[in-house]
């Protein structure tokens, strides 16, 4: 999921030219808007966008699936945050949620919200007034190493701020961590990014009217350990600006800055800042993207820094633009620990016929590609230049992207105790990686259905089926193969009667199970705890009922 090389020498900036491209969008999309904050989920390769302003402030939540190039408007449960713009949105990978703070509509906000991705639900986790003052046009980063969200600077009709606050993500309590001494001038309409390797937050530009220049062009570093601000000065630097887009490409350790509103109007220049050298470089393109301001940015491994929306010469935009380095092809790389059950996400033995996910680097194309079967219902052994073998046996590729592959382990592995996995992409081969094989290694998909007190769930890794079916063959709708190994289900700790079990139609390697809800169980919050036992192995999961 990350680029292969970390760059340190200035010469490598020239050796790895950057490329702009527009990401594809199939079907509906958010309206063109400004200040629509975005965040990225690297594991699932999903981009999220909340709110912003078109003709008025919005509070809609959208999700962009990279592999499909498709936006989906989500309909979360719970009470959603009020419509707003000029807020911040971050992704909390540890807790699988979005974090939203502040913003403006008819007034200003200082509330903090979390969107739980699995539960599809908003929850306010810190009320307004419990931490920083109401504000918009502030900056925020997620310091995951210390379990906190950091918010700095911003604006209300009472003036501009120069304070810095930290929200403890375990307790949802705010702490003012503003240091004494030097601080960036009071400002708004700026951004900050996280440089994990440098243990710092980098804050750039914005507007300090009433206290100083507008726009600004200064760059500051906030040390995450000592809570001290240091201005980064000297050398060439970008023209002053506000309302720009800025992300941090952690694969190459570069701050990437594009566009914004400057002294003469909207800009379309692109700059990089290398923290290791303490130097800015202007990246020149012909053609360059159109000038714009009030767009938002986030880094997405495999895509580069992604920019959404903004205001340009054609009005409000809903474009997704990405800028990334052109990196020379390299051999696929992955480890045995990165081979997991596609449904549970757990590493461990691979079961014959199971759906397996492989995470790594250089595994396939930059954009995800999903397989389709031929007229006979057979999945191909290769996809988008990617082919995989396990003990020399071709494994059908269900999905291919540079950082992730989904494959079906061949049924022909039955009886083996180890499989050597080898990935080939565009003629370049990985090393052979050994993983254990077991007769069963079950995983439950977290999404399930409740129909007339029956929980319909989906599993993979239950092993051999009868009658047998070929690897990569999609099942029809007739007699569906059943697992050979005995299967049992408990729901909320109680044994459940399995009313149906068989291969899910039009799938490869997926088993569908209908388990009747035991008497007396009350489902709260649309979730239920389930344990699936197949043969001598079992898996537990929290199922979200649709």
BAMIVEX-844692 format. One record per residue (C-alpha): y, z, x; residue in one letter; residue number from 1; chain. Coordinates in nm, 2 decimals, always signed. Each point is the difference from the previous one (the first is absolute). Example, Ala and Ser with C-alpha at 12.3 -4.5 7.8 and 13.67 -1.06 7.14 Angstrom:
((-0.45,+0.78,+1.23),a,1,A)
((+0.34,-0.07,+0.14),s,2,A)
END
This chain:
((+0.00,+0.00,+0.00),x,1,A)
((+0.22,+0.00,+0.30),x,2,A)
((+0.10,-0.26,+0.25),x,3,A)
((-0.20,+0.01,+0.32),x,4,A)
((+0.28,+0.05,+0.26),x,5,A)
((+0.29,+0.24,+0.04),x,6,A)
((+0.29,-0.16,+0.17),x,7,A)
((+0.20,+0.17,+0.26),x,8,A)
((+0.15,-0.27,+0.23),x,9,A)
((+0.31,-0.19,-0.11),x,10,A)
((-0.16,-0.33,+0.10),x,11,A)
((-0.26,+0.04,-0.27),x,12,A)
((+0.26,-0.03,-0.27),x,13,A)
((+0.04,-0.36,+0.11),x,14,A)
((-0.38,-0.04,+0.05),x,15,A)
((-0.07,+0.10,-0.36),x,16,A)
((+0.25,-0.20,-0.22),x,17,A)
((+0.07,+0.13,-0.35),x,18,A)
((-0.06,-0.20,-0.31),x,19,A)
((+0.16,+0.03,-0.35),x,20,A)
((-0.20,-0.09,-0.31),x,21,A)
((+0.02,+0.05,-0.37),x,22,A)
((-0.30,+0.19,-0.15),x,23,A)
((-0.17,-0.18,-0.29),x,24,A)
((+0.04,+0.12,-0.36),x,25,A)
((-0.24,-0.10,-0.26),x,26,A)
((+0.10,+0.07,-0.36),x,27,A)
((+0.26,+0.25,-0.12),x,28,A)
((+0.23,+0.19,+0.23),x,29,A)
((+0.28,+0.27,-0.02),x,30,A)
((+0.34,-0.13,-0.09),x,31,A)
((+0.24,-0.09,+0.27),x,32,A)
((+0.18,+0.32,+0.10),x,33,A)
((+0.18,+0.21,+0.27),x,34,A)
((-0.11,+0.33,+0.14),x,35,A)
((-0.36,-0.02,-0.13),x,36,A)
((-0.17,+0.24,+0.24),x,37,A)
((-0.34,-0.10,+0.14),x,38,A)
((-0.29,+0.18,+0.17),x,39,A)
((-0.33,-0.12,+0.14),x,40,A)
((-0.36,+0.12,-0.02),x,41,A)
((-0.17,-0.12,+0.31),x,42,A)
((-0.36,+0.10,-0.11),x,43,A)
((+0.01,-0.20,-0.33),x,44,A)
((+0.25,-0.26,+0.12),x,45,A)
((+0.23,+0.07,-0.29),x,46,A)
((+0.38,-0.02,-0.01),x,47,A)
((+0.18,+0.22,-0.26),x,48,A)
((+0.35,-0.05,-0.14),x,49,A)
((+0.19,+0.24,-0.22),x,50,A)
((+0.33,-0.04,-0.18),x,51,A)
((+0.32,-0.16,+0.13),x,52,A)
((+0.26,-0.18,-0.20),x,53,A)
((+0.02,-0.35,-0.15),x,54,A)
((+0.24,+0.00,-0.30),x,55,A)
((-0.06,+0.38,-0.02),x,56,A)
((-0.19,+0.28,+0.17),x,57,A)
((-0.38,-0.03,-0.04),x,58,A)
((-0.30,+0.24,+0.03),x,59,A)
((-0.28,-0.25,+0.00),x,60,A)
((-0.29,+0.04,+0.25),x,61,A)
((-0.17,-0.31,+0.14),x,62,A)
((-0.29,-0.06,+0.23),x,63,A)
((-0.05,-0.31,+0.22),x,64,A)
((-0.36,-0.07,+0.11),x,65,A)
((+0.01,-0.17,+0.33),x,66,A)
((-0.34,-0.18,-0.02),x,67,A)
((+0.09,-0.15,-0.34),x,68,A)
((+0.37,-0.06,+0.06),x,69,A)
((+0.05,+0.16,-0.35),x,70,A)
((+0.24,+0.25,-0.15),x,71,A)
((-0.12,+0.24,-0.27),x,72,A)
((+0.24,+0.21,-0.20),x,73,A)
((-0.16,+0.35,-0.02),x,74,A)
((+0.01,+0.22,-0.31),x,75,A)
((-0.02,+0.35,+0.14),x,76,A)
((-0.08,+0.31,-0.20),x,77,A)
((+0.22,+0.31,+0.00),x,78,A)
((+0.38,+0.00,-0.03),x,79,A)
((+0.14,-0.26,+0.24),x,80,A)
((+0.31,+0.05,+0.21),x,81,A)
((+0.32,-0.11,-0.16),x,82,A)
((+0.14,-0.35,+0.07),x,83,A)
((+0.18,-0.01,+0.34),x,84,A)
((+0.10,-0.20,+0.31),x,85,A)
((+0.08,+0.10,+0.35),x,86,A)
((-0.30,+0.24,+0.01),x,87,A)
((-0.27,+0.02,+0.27),x,88,A)
((-0.37,-0.06,-0.05),x,89,A)
((-0.27,+0.09,+0.26),x,90,A)
((-0.38,-0.01,+0.01),x,91,A)
((-0.19,+0.32,+0.07),x,92,A)
((-0.33,-0.13,+0.13),x,93,A)
((-0.17,+0.34,+0.03),x,94,A)
((+0.06,+0.08,-0.37),x,95,A)
((-0.02,-0.36,-0.12),x,96,A)
((+0.33,+0.00,-0.18),x,97,A)
((+0.36,-0.12,+0.00),x,98,A)
((+0.29,+0.23,+0.06),x,99,A)
((+0.34,-0.07,-0.17),x,100,A)
((+0.33,+0.18,+0.07),x,101,A)
((+0.35,-0.03,-0.13),x,102,A)
((+0.20,-0.30,-0.11),x,103,A)
((+0.27,-0.09,-0.25),x,104,A)
((+0.04,-0.14,-0.35),x,105,A)
((+0.27,+0.13,-0.23),x,106,A)
((-0.01,+0.31,+0.22),x,107,A)
((-0.16,+0.11,+0.33),x,108,A)
((-0.35,+0.15,+0.05),x,109,A)
((-0.16,+0.25,+0.24),x,110,A)
((-0.34,+0.03,-0.17),x,111,A)
((-0.33,-0.08,+0.18),x,112,A)
((-0.29,-0.17,-0.16),x,113,A)
((-0.36,-0.09,+0.09),x,114,A)
((-0.20,-0.29,-0.14),x,115,A)
((-0.37,+0.07,+0.03),x,116,A)
((-0.17,-0.34,+0.06),x,117,A)
((-0.35,+0.10,-0.12),x,118,A)
((+0.12,+0.17,-0.31),x,119,A)
((+0.28,-0.26,-0.07),x,120,A)
((+0.23,+0.28,-0.08),x,121,A)
((+0.35,+0.13,+0.09),x,122,A)
((+0.08,+0.36,+0.06),x,123,A)
((+0.32,+0.17,+0.09),x,124,A)
((-0.08,+0.22,+0.31),x,125,A)
((+0.35,+0.14,+0.08),x,126,A)
((+0.28,+0.02,-0.26),x,127,A)
((+0.36,-0.10,+0.07),x,128,A)
((+0.20,+0.28,+0.16),x,129,A)
((-0.30,+0.15,+0.20),x,130,A)
((+0.09,-0.18,+0.32),x,131,A)
((+0.26,-0.26,+0.11),x,132,A)
((+0.30,-0.07,-0.22),x,133,A)
((-0.01,-0.29,-0.24),x,134,A)
((+0.04,-0.33,+0.19),x,135,A)
((-0.08,-0.37,+0.03),x,136,A)
((+0.01,-0.24,+0.29),x,137,A)
((-0.17,+0.26,+0.22),x,138,A)
((-0.29,-0.05,+0.24),x,139,A)
((-0.35,+0.15,+0.01),x,140,A)
((-0.31,-0.01,+0.21),x,141,A)
((-0.35,+0.16,-0.04),x,142,A)
((-0.08,+0.22,+0.30),x,143,A)
((-0.38,+0.01,-0.07),x,144,A)
((-0.08,+0.18,+0.32),x,145,A)
((+0.19,+0.30,-0.13),x,146,A)
((-0.07,-0.05,-0.37),x,147,A)
((+0.36,-0.05,-0.11),x,148,A)
((+0.25,-0.25,-0.14),x,149,A)
((+0.34,-0.01,+0.18),x,150,A)
((+0.32,-0.10,-0.18),x,151,A)
((+0.33,-0.06,+0.17),x,152,A)
((+0.36,-0.09,-0.09),x,153,A)
((+0.10,-0.18,-0.32),x,154,A)
((+0.28,+0.00,-0.26),x,155,A)
((+0.12,+0.14,-0.33),x,156,A)
((+0.34,-0.03,-0.17),x,157,A)
((+0.07,+0.33,+0.18),x,158,A)
((-0.01,-0.17,+0.33),x,159,A)
((-0.25,-0.09,+0.28),x,160,A)
((-0.25,+0.22,+0.18),x,161,A)
((-0.12,+0.06,+0.35),x,162,A)
((-0.28,+0.25,-0.07),x,163,A)
((-0.37,-0.03,+0.06),x,164,A)
((-0.27,+0.16,-0.22),x,165,A)
((-0.38,+0.03,+0.02),x,166,A)
((-0.24,+0.03,-0.30),x,167,A)
((-0.32,+0.18,+0.08),x,168,A)
((-0.27,-0.22,-0.17),x,169,A)
((-0.24,+0.29,-0.03),x,170,A)
((+0.24,+0.24,-0.17),x,171,A)
((+0.26,-0.24,-0.14),x,172,A)
((+0.27,+0.22,+0.14),x,173,A)
((+0.32,-0.14,+0.17),x,174,A)
((+0.15,+0.13,+0.32),x,175,A)
((+0.34,-0.09,+0.15),x,176,A)
((-0.08,-0.11,+0.36),x,177,A)
((+0.36,-0.13,+0.07),x,178,A)
((+0.06,+0.08,+0.37),x,179,A)
((+0.32,+0.14,+0.15),x,180,A)
((+0.19,-0.23,+0.24),x,181,A)
((+0.00,-0.38,-0.01),x,182,A)
((-0.10,-0.17,-0.32),x,183,A)
((+0.05,-0.36,-0.13),x,184,A)
((+0.32,-0.03,-0.19),x,185,A)
((-0.01,+0.06,-0.37),x,186,A)
((-0.12,-0.32,-0.16),x,187,A)
((-0.21,-0.18,-0.27),x,188,A)
((-0.14,-0.35,-0.06),x,189,A)
((-0.21,+0.02,+0.31),x,190,A)
((-0.37,+0.04,+0.09),x,191,A)
((-0.22,+0.20,+0.24),x,192,A)
((-0.35,-0.08,+0.14),x,193,A)
((-0.27,+0.21,+0.16),x,194,A)
((-0.11,-0.07,+0.36),x,195,A)
((-0.32,+0.21,+0.03),x,196,A)
((-0.06,-0.08,+0.36),x,197,A)
((+0.36,+0.11,+0.09),x,198,A)
((-0.02,+0.31,-0.23),x,199,A)
((+0.33,-0.10,-0.15),x,200,A)
((+0.18,-0.13,-0.31),x,201,A)
((+0.24,-0.28,+0.07),x,202,A)
((+0.31,-0.03,-0.23),x,203,A)
((+0.23,-0.30,+0.01),x,204,A)
((+0.33,-0.12,-0.14),x,205,A)
((+0.13,+0.04,-0.35),x,206,A)
((+0.34,+0.09,-0.14),x,207,A)
((+0.21,+0.30,+0.08),x,208,A)
((+0.32,-0.08,-0.20),x,209,A)
((+0.21,+0.31,-0.05),x,210,A)
((-0.14,+0.14,+0.33),x,211,A)
((+0.00,-0.30,+0.23),x,212,A)
((-0.08,-0.38,+0.02),x,213,A)
((-0.17,-0.20,-0.26),x,214,A)
((-0.22,-0.17,+0.09),x,215,A)
((-0.16,+0.18,+0.30),x,216,A)
((-0.21,-0.13,+0.28),x,217,A)
((-0.12,+0.32,+0.19),x,218,A)
((-0.36,+0.09,+0.06),x,219,A)
((-0.12,+0.37,+0.01),x,220,A)
((-0.33,+0.17,+0.08),x,221,A)
((-0.11,+0.32,-0.17),x,222,A)
((-0.26,+0.18,+0.21),x,223,A)
((-0.27,+0.12,-0.25),x,224,A)
((-0.10,+0.29,+0.22),x,225,A)
((+0.34,+0.14,+0.11),x,226,A)
((+0.21,-0.12,-0.30),x,227,A)
((+0.27,-0.14,+0.23),x,228,A)
((+0.20,-0.31,-0.05),x,229,A)
((+0.08,-0.24,+0.29),x,230,A)
((+0.20,-0.31,-0.02),x,231,A)
((-0.16,-0.31,+0.16),x,232,A)
((+0.29,-0.19,+0.17),x,233,A)
((+0.05,-0.27,+0.26),x,234,A)
((-0.08,-0.37,+0.02),x,235,A)
((+0.00,-0.28,-0.26),x,236,A)
((-0.02,+0.12,-0.36),x,237,A)
((+0.01,-0.16,-0.35),x,238,A)
((+0.33,-0.04,-0.18),x,239,A)
((+0.09,+0.29,-0.23),x,240,A)
((-0.16,-0.01,-0.35),x,241,A)
((-0.11,+0.19,-0.31),x,242,A)
((-0.25,-0.08,-0.28),x,243,A)
((-0.24,-0.17,+0.25),x,244,A)
((-0.38,+0.00,+0.01),x,245,A)
((-0.18,+0.19,+0.29),x,246,A)
((-0.36,+0.08,+0.08),x,247,A)
((-0.19,+0.12,+0.30),x,248,A)
((-0.28,-0.22,+0.13),x,249,A)
((-0.23,+0.27,+0.14),x,250,A)
((-0.25,-0.25,+0.13),x,251,A)
((+0.26,-0.13,+0.25),x,252,A)
((+0.22,+0.31,-0.01),x,253,A)
((+0.31,-0.19,-0.10),x,254,A)
((+0.28,+0.08,-0.25),x,255,A)
((+0.06,-0.32,-0.20),x,256,A)
((+0.34,-0.05,-0.17),x,257,A)
((+0.09,-0.29,-0.23),x,258,A)
((+0.32,-0.09,-0.19),x,259,A)
((+0.23,+0.23,-0.18),x,260,A)
((+0.37,+0.00,-0.08),x,261,A)
((+0.23,-0.02,+0.30),x,262,A)
((+0.37,-0.05,+0.07),x,263,A)
((-0.01,-0.36,-0.12),x,264,A)
((-0.25,+0.03,-0.29),x,265,A)
((-0.37,-0.03,-0.02),x,266,A)
((-0.20,-0.06,+0.32),x,267,A)
((-0.33,-0.18,+0.08),x,268,A)
((-0.05,+0.11,+0.36),x,269,A)
((-0.31,+0.17,+0.13),x,270,A)
((-0.01,+0.26,+0.27),x,271,A)
((-0.26,+0.22,+0.18),x,272,A)
((+0.05,+0.33,+0.17),x,273,A)
((-0.26,+0.11,+0.26),x,274,A)
((+0.00,+0.38,+0.03),x,275,A)
((-0.18,-0.01,+0.33),x,276,A)
((+0.27,-0.20,+0.17),x,277,A)
((+0.29,+0.12,-0.22),x,278,A)
((+0.11,-0.36,-0.06),x,279,A)
((+0.09,-0.23,-0.28),x,280,A)
((-0.11,-0.37,-0.01),x,281,A)
((+0.12,-0.26,-0.24),x,282,A)
((-0.28,-0.22,-0.13),x,283,A)
((+0.11,-0.35,-0.08),x,284,A)
((-0.16,-0.23,-0.27),x,285,A)
((+0.06,-0.35,-0.12),x,286,A)
((+0.00,+0.00,-0.29),x,287,A)
((+0.07,+0.37,-0.07),x,288,A)
((-0.04,+0.17,-0.33),x,289,A)
((+0.31,-0.02,-0.23),x,290,A)
((+0.25,+0.28,+0.05),x,291,A)
((-0.05,+0.30,-0.23),x,292,A)
((+0.08,+0.36,-0.05),x,293,A)
((-0.14,+0.30,-0.19),x,294,A)
((-0.36,-0.10,+0.07),x,295,A)
((-0.27,+0.25,+0.09),x,296,A)
((-0.26,+0.00,+0.29),x,297,A)
((-0.33,+0.15,+0.10),x,298,A)
((-0.25,-0.06,+0.28),x,299,A)
((-0.34,-0.13,-0.12),x,300,A)
((-0.26,-0.04,+0.27),x,301,A)
((-0.14,-0.35,+0.01),x,302,A)
((+0.31,-0.14,-0.17),x,303,A)
((+0.28,+0.14,+0.21),x,304,A)
((+0.33,+0.14,-0.14),x,305,A)
((+0.03,-0.10,-0.36),x,306,A)
((+0.33,-0.03,-0.18),x,307,A)
((+0.04,+0.00,-0.38),x,308,A)
((+0.28,-0.12,-0.23),x,309,A)
((+0.37,+0.04,+0.07),x,310,A)
((+0.31,-0.21,-0.08),x,311,A)
((+0.06,-0.34,+0.16),x,312,A)
((+0.16,-0.33,-0.06),x,313,A)
((-0.22,-0.07,-0.30),x,314,A)
((+0.06,+0.33,-0.16),x,315,A)
((-0.26,+0.28,-0.04),x,316,A)
((-0.33,-0.06,+0.18),x,317,A)
((-0.35,+0.12,-0.06),x,318,A)
((-0.14,-0.18,+0.32),x,319,A)
((-0.24,+0.17,+0.24),x,320,A)
((+0.08,-0.11,+0.35),x,321,A)
((-0.20,+0.11,+0.31),x,322,A)
((+0.07,-0.02,+0.37),x,323,A)
((-0.27,+0.05,+0.25),x,324,A)
((-0.09,-0.09,+0.36),x,325,A)
((-0.22,-0.31,+0.07),x,326,A)
((-0.29,+0.16,+0.19),x,327,A)
((-0.25,-0.22,+0.19),x,328,A)
((-0.35,+0.01,-0.16),x,329,A)
((-0.23,+0.27,+0.13),x,330,A)
((-0.35,+0.10,-0.06),x,331,A)
((-0.08,+0.22,-0.31),x,332,A)
((-0.02,+0.37,+0.08),x,333,A)
((-0.15,+0.29,-0.20),x,334,A)
((-0.20,+0.31,+0.06),x,335,A)
((-0.31,+0.15,-0.17),x,336,A)
((+0.22,+0.27,-0.16),x,337,A)
((+0.21,-0.27,-0.17),x,338,A)
((-0.31,-0.13,-0.19),x,339,A)
((+0.01,+0.19,-0.34),x,340,A)
((-0.14,-0.01,-0.35),x,341,A)
((+0.25,-0.22,-0.19),x,342,A)
((+0.00,+0.22,-0.31),x,343,A)
((+0.00,+0.35,+0.16),x,344,A)
((+0.18,-0.09,+0.32),x,345,A)
((-0.24,+0.22,+0.19),x,346,A)
((-0.15,-0.10,+0.33),x,347,A)
((-0.37,+0.04,+0.05),x,348,A)
((-0.32,-0.20,-0.04),x,349,A)
((+0.01,-0.34,-0.16),x,350,A)
((-0.24,-0.06,-0.28),x,351,A)
((-0.16,-0.34,-0.06),x,352,A)
((+0.19,-0.19,-0.27),x,353,A)
((+0.31,+0.23,+0.01),x,354,A)
((+0.36,-0.10,+0.01),x,355,A)
((+0.14,+0.10,+0.34),x,356,A)
((+0.36,+0.00,+0.12),x,357,A)
((+0.08,-0.06,+0.37),x,358,A)
((+0.34,+0.10,+0.13),x,359,A)
((+0.13,-0.13,+0.33),x,360,A)
((+0.23,-0.25,+0.18),x,361,A)
((+0.00,-0.38,+0.01),x,362,A)
((-0.28,-0.01,-0.26),x,363,A)
((+0.14,-0.29,-0.20),x,364,A)
((+0.31,-0.17,-0.14),x,365,A)
((+0.33,+0.18,-0.03),x,366,A)
((-0.01,-0.04,-0.38),x,367,A)
((-0.30,+0.12,-0.19),x,368,A)
((-0.25,-0.25,-0.14),x,369,A)
((-0.25,+0.08,-0.28),x,370,A)
((-0.33,-0.18,-0.03),x,371,A)
((-0.12,-0.20,-0.30),x,372,A)
((-0.36,-0.10,-0.07),x,373,A)
((-0.13,-0.36,-0.02),x,374,A)
((-0.13,-0.15,-0.32),x,375,A)
((-0.34,+0.17,+0.05),x,376,A)
((+0.16,+0.34,+0.03),x,377,A)
((-0.05,+0.03,+0.38),x,378,A)
((+0.26,+0.15,+0.23),x,379,A)
((+0.06,-0.19,+0.32),x,380,A)
((-0.09,+0.16,+0.34),x,381,A)
((+0.35,-0.08,+0.13),x,382,A)
((+0.35,+0.03,-0.13),x,383,A)
((+0.34,-0.12,+0.14),x,384,A)
((-0.16,-0.05,+0.34),x,385,A)
((-0.18,+0.34,+0.00),x,386,A)
((-0.37,+0.05,+0.03),x,387,A)
((-0.20,+0.32,+0.04),x,388,A)
((-0.36,+0.07,+0.10),x,389,A)
((-0.20,+0.31,-0.02),x,390,A)
((-0.31,+0.00,+0.23),x,391,A)
((+0.06,-0.38,+0.02),x,392,A)
((-0.02,-0.03,-0.38),x,393,A)
((+0.31,-0.16,-0.17),x,394,A)
((+0.20,+0.25,-0.22),x,395,A)
((+0.20,-0.15,-0.29),x,396,A)
((+0.38,+0.05,+0.05),x,397,A)
((+0.16,+0.12,-0.32),x,398,A)
((+0.35,+0.05,+0.14),x,399,A)
((+0.16,-0.08,+0.33),x,400,A)
((+0.33,+0.11,+0.16),x,401,A)
((+0.10,+0.08,+0.36),x,402,A)
((-0.05,+0.37,-0.05),x,403,A)
((-0.27,+0.02,-0.26),x,404,A)
((-0.33,-0.17,-0.10),x,405,A)
((-0.21,+0.06,-0.30),x,406,A)
((-0.36,-0.12,+0.03),x,407,A)
((-0.34,+0.05,-0.16),x,408,A)
((-0.26,+0.14,+0.23),x,409,A)
((-0.31,-0.22,-0.01),x,410,A)
((-0.30,+0.12,-0.20),x,411,A)
((-0.20,-0.12,+0.29),x,412,A)
((+0.11,+0.31,+0.19),x,413,A)
((-0.26,+0.19,-0.20),x,414,A)
((-0.23,+0.20,+0.24),x,415,A)
((+0.25,-0.02,+0.29),x,416,A)
((+0.15,+0.32,+0.13),x,417,A)
((+0.29,-0.16,+0.18),x,418,A)
((+0.21,-0.32,-0.04),x,419,A)
((+0.20,-0.18,+0.26),x,420,A)
((+0.31,-0.14,-0.17),x,421,A)
((+0.19,-0.29,+0.15),x,422,A)
((+0.32,-0.16,-0.13),x,423,A)
((+0.12,-0.35,+0.08),x,424,A)
((+0.34,-0.13,-0.09),x,425,A)
((+0.11,-0.36,+0.09),x,426,A)
((-0.25,-0.02,+0.28),x,427,A)
((+0.07,+0.34,+0.16),x,428,A)
((-0.27,+0.26,-0.03),x,429,A)
((+0.01,+0.38,+0.01),x,430,A)
((-0.23,+0.22,+0.20),x,431,A)
((-0.32,+0.09,-0.19),x,432,A)
((+0.06,+0.34,-0.16),x,433,A)
((-0.31,+0.21,-0.09),x,434,A)
((+0.00,+0.20,-0.32),x,435,A)
((-0.28,+0.20,-0.16),x,436,A)
((-0.19,-0.13,-0.30),x,437,A)
((-0.15,+0.21,-0.28),x,438,A)
((-0.20,-0.09,-0.31),x,439,A)
((+0.28,+0.14,-0.22),x,440,A)
((+0.36,+0.09,+0.09),x,441,A)
((+0.18,+0.02,-0.34),x,442,A)
((+0.37,-0.02,-0.08),x,443,A)
((+0.18,+0.03,-0.34),x,444,A)
((+0.30,-0.21,-0.08),x,445,A)
((+0.28,+0.23,-0.10),x,446,A)
((+0.09,-0.20,-0.32),x,447,A)
((-0.22,+0.05,-0.30),x,448,A)
((+0.01,-0.04,-0.38),x,449,A)
((-0.07,+0.25,-0.29),x,450,A)
((-0.14,-0.18,-0.30),x,451,A)
((-0.14,+0.21,-0.29),x,452,A)
((-0.07,+0.30,+0.22),x,453,A)
((-0.17,-0.22,+0.25),x,454,A)
((+0.13,-0.02,+0.36),x,455,A)
((-0.03,-0.35,+0.14),x,456,A)
((+0.00,+0.01,+0.37),x,457,A)
((-0.06,-0.23,+0.29),x,458,A)
((-0.20,+0.06,+0.32),x,459,A)
((-0.11,-0.17,+0.31),x,460,A)
((-0.25,+0.09,+0.27),x,461,A)
((-0.29,+0.10,-0.22),x,462,A)
((-0.23,-0.23,+0.20),x,463,A)
((-0.27,-0.24,-0.11),x,464,A)
((-0.01,-0.12,-0.36),x,465,A)
((-0.28,-0.14,-0.22),x,466,A)
((-0.05,-0.27,-0.08),x,467,A)
((+0.14,-0.09,+0.34),x,468,A)
((+0.31,-0.22,+0.04),x,469,A)
((+0.12,-0.20,+0.29),x,470,A)
((+0.29,+0.12,+0.22),x,471,A)
((+0.33,-0.14,-0.13),x,472,A)
((-0.14,-0.11,-0.33),x,473,A)
((+0.21,+0.09,-0.31),x,474,A)
((-0.21,+0.14,-0.28),x,475,A)
((+0.01,-0.17,-0.34),x,476,A)
((+0.01,+0.17,-0.34),x,477,A)
((-0.38,+0.01,-0.07),x,478,A)
((-0.24,+0.26,+0.13),x,479,A)
((+0.19,+0.18,+0.26),x,480,A)
((-0.18,+0.14,+0.32),x,481,A)
((-0.03,+0.38,+0.02),x,482,A)
((-0.01,+0.22,+0.30),x,483,A)
((-0.35,+0.07,+0.14),x,484,A)
((+0.10,+0.35,+0.11),x,485,A)
((+0.03,+0.27,-0.26),x,486,A)
((+0.37,+0.06,-0.11),x,487,A)
((+0.15,+0.31,-0.15),x,488,A)
((+0.36,+0.08,-0.11),x,489,A)
((+0.18,+0.33,-0.06),x,490,A)
((+0.34,+0.02,-0.17),x,491,A)
((+0.21,+0.32,+0.05),x,492,A)
((-0.31,+0.16,+0.16),x,493,A)
((-0.23,-0.07,-0.30),x,494,A)
((-0.28,-0.25,-0.01),x,495,A)
((+0.08,-0.31,-0.20),x,496,A)
((-0.24,-0.23,-0.18),x,497,A)
((+0.01,-0.35,+0.14),x,498,A)
((-0.01,-0.23,-0.30),x,499,A)
((+0.02,-0.32,+0.21),x,500,A)
((-0.03,-0.10,+0.36),x,501,A)
((-0.01,-0.35,+0.14),x,502,A)
((+0.18,-0.25,+0.22),x,503,A)
((+0.36,-0.06,-0.12),x,504,A)
((+0.02,-0.36,-0.14),x,505,A)
((+0.17,-0.26,+0.22),x,506,A)
((+0.01,+0.23,+0.31),x,507,A)
((-0.19,+0.03,+0.32),x,508,A)
((-0.11,+0.35,+0.11),x,509,A)
((+0.16,+0.19,-0.29),x,510,A)
((-0.20,+0.22,-0.23),x,511,A)
((+0.13,+0.10,-0.35),x,512,A)
((-0.10,+0.34,-0.14),x,513,A)
((+0.06,+0.13,-0.36),x,514,A)
((-0.02,+0.38,+0.01),x,515,A)
((+0.04,+0.20,-0.32),x,516,A)
((+0.25,+0.28,+0.02),x,517,A)
((-0.18,+0.34,-0.02),x,518,A)
((+0.09,+0.21,-0.30),x,519,A)
((+0.28,+0.25,+0.04),x,520,A)
((+0.18,-0.19,+0.28),x,521,A)
((+0.37,-0.05,-0.07),x,522,A)
((+0.17,-0.27,+0.21),x,523,A)
((+0.35,+0.10,+0.12),x,524,A)
((+0.25,-0.23,+0.16),x,525,A)
((-0.22,-0.31,-0.04),x,526,A)
((-0.23,+0.11,+0.29),x,527,A)
((-0.35,+0.12,+0.04),x,528,A)
((-0.21,+0.12,+0.29),x,529,A)
((-0.32,-0.20,+0.05),x,530,A)
((-0.29,+0.02,+0.24),x,531,A)
((-0.24,-0.29,+0.04),x,532,A)
((-0.34,+0.05,+0.16),x,533,A)
((-0.20,-0.31,+0.11),x,534,A)
((-0.33,+0.08,+0.17),x,535,A)
((+0.06,+0.29,+0.24),x,536,A)
((+0.37,-0.07,+0.05),x,537,A)
((+0.30,+0.08,-0.22),x,538,A)
((+0.37,-0.05,-0.03),x,539,A)
((+0.28,+0.18,-0.19),x,540,A)
((+0.32,-0.14,-0.14),x,541,A)
((+0.29,+0.07,-0.23),x,542,A)
((-0.01,-0.27,-0.26),x,543,A)
((+0.32,-0.12,-0.17),x,544,A)
((-0.08,-0.10,-0.35),x,545,A)
((+0.16,-0.31,-0.13),x,546,A)
END
